[in-house]
Amino acid sequence: MRILITSTPGAGHIHPLVPVASALRDRGHDVLWATAADGCPRVDRYGFRTIVAGMETHERRAIFRRDGPDLLTLPPRERRLAMMPGLFGRAAAPRMRADLVPIVDDFKPDVVVHDLAEFAGPPVAASRGIAHVTVAFSGMLSERLHELVVESVADVWAAEGLPVPDRAGLYDHLYLHPFPPALGPTPAGGTVRSVRPLNFDGATPSERPDWTAALGSERPAVYVTFGTEASMPKPWRLVLDAVAGAEVDVVATLGDAGDTEALGPIPANVRTEKYVPQTFVLDRVRAVLSHGGAGTLVAAAMHGVPQLCVPLGADQWDNADALTASGAGLTVEPDQRDPATMLAMLGRVLDEPHFATCAQGLGAEFGALPHPADHVAAIEALALA
């Protein structure tokens, strides 16, 4: 079969697709990946053929800043209601559709596989009678968010001569859901199947940094990250002040846009890096402090590591709330964001056995989910239906 993968260019959207794309490629299918120019180098490194389609990250954000609300003025838990339809629907989907039309007509895929926030693949596929598969990266969307996404992509579906379907067509053929029951409900519907996210981060064993060998050997180690994208201000100074002088060793990854000098004094117990594949640190640390992005939250959970979440926007509040409800971590609310409170909460996550026990149970639930390869036959069947 010919499989077209369509995604937005961020690592948090590409990485969840890689295990599914790899399983299809391993079965012998011809896989072509369409994403924006700033995502192609990453996908190229993972061995897939790429073709440029859609907006680069900076273009999408510029449109959202011009036309969307100021996220920092919105209640934190309502930011996703603006970000998902605004960034990925109104801003990105029309351009992605325009780029995908000639690609689909030339490549003639048997199936389109897209990430949850790539909204142009479904209408382009549907208008040509091609089935599509949605690969989610976090928990179930709320009904209100579904409604807003539908509104944001109605023109894209109309451009393909179709009315926008219920829930933007995301569940029309096959929807792969990556969260176990401990992190909330699974979307209803006969096309929804659970899938193990596999914690893909692009790591190869030969790239493991030497310094990770000693991490956590003398005292507890903590991994801190606020993701790879610069969509929201990140509270680095707050975190550094909280852990300064604590009896822990900290590895903090700042992202490609991170600037160590701009952070001010770095405590002696903190090591900063631009990026380290999470696989190389999660088997060495006792806790993770993060924004609650799906990639980090899932990776830590699959390693059975308890977490302290400091959500900023997007799906991070939903993820953090689900994790806290599972008992595998805590969420730092806006009125708790001072160094002393954050350090005390981190101490609880590190020292109270309840969190480690729940985190290990959550890891076991993730491990019990079906492997992506288990869904290849269902994807193949879509092309024959």
Buried (B, 14 or more C-beta within 10 A) or exposed (E): BBBBBBBBBBBBBBBBBBBBBBBBBEBEBBBBBBBBBBBBEBBEEBEBEBBBBBBBBEBBBEBBEEEBBEBEEBEBBBBBBBBBBBBBBBBBBBBBBBBBBEBBEEBEBBBBBBBBBBBBBBBBBBBBEBBBBBBBBBBBBEEEBBBBBBBBBBBBBEBBEBEBBEBBBBBBBBBBBBBBEBBBEBBEEEBBBBBBBBBBBBBEEEEBEEEBEEBBEEEBBBBBBBBBBBBBEBBBEBBBBBBBEBEBBBBBBBBEEBEEEEBEEBBEBBBBBEBBBBBBBBEBBBBBBBBBBBBBBBBBBBBBBBBBBBBBBBBBBBBBBBBBEBBBBBBBEEEBBEBEBBBEBBBBBBEEEEBBBBBBBBBEBBEEBEEBBBBBEBBBEBBEE
